[in-house]
Amino acid sequence: MFREMRRKKQQVSKEACINILKWEKRGALAVNGEDGYPYVVPVNFYYDEPTETLYFHGAKIGHKIGSIQKNPKVCFTVWTSGTRKEGDWAYYVSSVVVFGTASLVTDSDLFREKLRAIGLKYYPTAEEVDQVMHRTLGNVQMIAVHVDHMTGKLVHEK
């Protein structure tokens, strides 16, 4: 169903992909948008390794939510900022592409748990996370994306 990577020498392990998903801060979520146009939006995210699920948050209505409700198949891409070896001008950059099935999180306990997990990834203190959650909880929609297929790649930008 999913294509194999064409340039297998550049493929990274599943463990490397998981590490990137756990530690990188931003990615791009692509949905099947209106009138057949793809819609890609940068997002903050949290990866739950035991369930192989990505979590995002956003407004309760909008292009992203409407598109997911019409077609739950999505693609998510995240990449590292890269590293350089001494004496080399070109970066080594790793990326992960996830194909998944999105759903709106409706279970209130799971909703709060994963929203807090996202906050703890980005905010400096748990106290700040709790303050922001208290203030904004009624305006937020959580989205879960179960990973159906994932590949990672390391490229030398030379």
PyMOL commands that set and color helices and strands:
alter all, ss='L'
color gray80, all
select helices_A, chain A and resi 8-10+14-23+34-36+63-70+108-122+126-139
alter helices_A, ss='H'
color red, helices_A
select strands_A, chain A and resi 26-32+38-44+46-48+53-59+73-79+92-104+140-156
alter strands_A, ss='S'
color yellow, strands_A
deselect
rebuild
show_as cartoon
